Amino acid sequence: MSLPSAAQQALDAFAACPGWEQRARLLMHWGERLELLAERREADRVHGCESQVWLSGERQDDRWHFRASSDARLIRGLLAVLLARVNGLHASELAALDIADWFAQLGLSRQLSPSRASGMNAVVQQMRRLSEAA
């Protein structure tokens, strides 16, 4: 399965970072580019995240496009690189995605606390539920 162009950009950018401090700065920068949700509805809230996270998704031409938001800067960055990886996928590709592997490829998995990793998994599970319900 080939990577979406935004995911390849993320991989290239994070691969160029020699250490965690640079990756953390880059993550914050990616979070600033996150497209904001028009509104934060309780129905879009992701449960299972320590930080507050909202997620909405829509299918366009049989491919999924998500938007997400959080008040936490680091979480916004993680959401941005997650969306770079999943936006444009078919539901079957989304179901097969190994999110831990994606964060490992970016060099972020060792710095993901168990609660953040659990939160990102909750976001992916909600993406899968949305895609299966459609």
C-alpha positions, -999 to 999 in steps of 0.1 A, spaced: 0 0 0 16 33 -10 15 63 13 -6 93 8 15 123 -3 10 141 31 22 110 49 53 108 28 60 145 35 56 137 72 80 108 70 106 129 51 103 158 76 106 136 107 134 115 92 154 147 88 152 154 126 183 142 145 167 140 179 136 143 200 137 180 206 136 187 169 108 161 164 88 177 192 92 212 176 82 197 142 52 180 158 41 214 173 45 229 139 24 202 122 -3 208 149 -5 244 140 -14 234 104 -43 212 116 -75 222 99 -99 233 126 -133 218 131 -162 242 124 -177 233 157 -169 209 186 -199 188 192 -202 163 220 -211 136 195 -177 141 179 -158 138 212 -133 109 214 -136 90 246 -105 73 259 -82 103 255 -68 121 286 -69 153 266 -101 165 250 -102 154 213 -129 159 187 -131 140 155 -154 142 125 -152 123 92 -168 121 59 -166 98 29 -158 114 -5 -157 92 -35 -154 61 -13 -124 76 5 -124 89 41 -114 124 51 -112 133 88 -108 165 108 -97 166 144 -91 191 172 -76 192 206 -67 219 231 -34 202 238 -6 213 215 13 180 214 -19 161 208 -28 184 179 6 175 164 0 138 168 -35 142 153 -20 162 123 5 134 115 -22 108 120 -45 126 96 -17 129 71 -15 91 72 -53 82 71 -69 109 50 -78 95 16 -79 59 26 -107 34 18 -125 19 48 -107 -14 43 -73 3 43 -82 22 74 -92 -11 91 -58 -26 83 -37 3 93 -11 -4 120 -10 29 139 18 19 162 40 12 131 32 46 117 43 64 148 74 42 149 83 51 113 81 88 123 104 81 153 77 91 178 67 59 194 94 59 221 82 93 233 46 84 233 35 79 268 11 50 274 -18 74 279 -10 93 246 -6 60 227 -40 48 242 -56 81 231 -43 79 196 -56 43 195 -90 56 207 -90 81 178 -82 54 152 -110 32 167 -134 60 163 -123 65 127 -129 29 121 -164 30 137 -173 60 115 -161 42 84 -179 10 92 -212 28 101 -213 46 67 
